[in-house]
Amino acid sequence: MARVLFALLTVVLVSGFARADDKTEMKALAGKWTVADAEVDGKKVSETFKNLELVLEGGNYTVKVGGMEDKGTVTVNTAKAPKAMDVSGTEGPNRGQTYPCIYELKDDTLTICYGLDFKTRPTELKTADKSNTMLIVYKRKK
């Protein structure tokens, strides 16, 4: 019984640290981002996304492109390797959809690989033909 309690306590403590790390990560992700590069299924599509702006703040996102807005929530799991992100639409064209993603944040560069089938989380920060993934490299807007 003592082992079970110790194991349960360990899981609770580790989960608490992961959540604290996730909150710190969400603060680091906060800001306005513009697209530096993009590809879908191994094909460059940067031109398509050149006017897109991503705003991350307080666990929420807003994507603005042209006159259109898409809004929703973002959650991260920094305990995973690579780091995991779920992007869930609440308003706009992605309402009701959740993209399983992986991401990397380095200084003012945010790279996100989105699973476009809404089920499969990518395992690498790259796309390939018929992979059903989208990779976007964002630069922090200053």
Order of alpha helices (4+ residues) and beta strands (2+ residues): alpha-beta-beta-beta-beta-beta-beta-beta-beta-beta
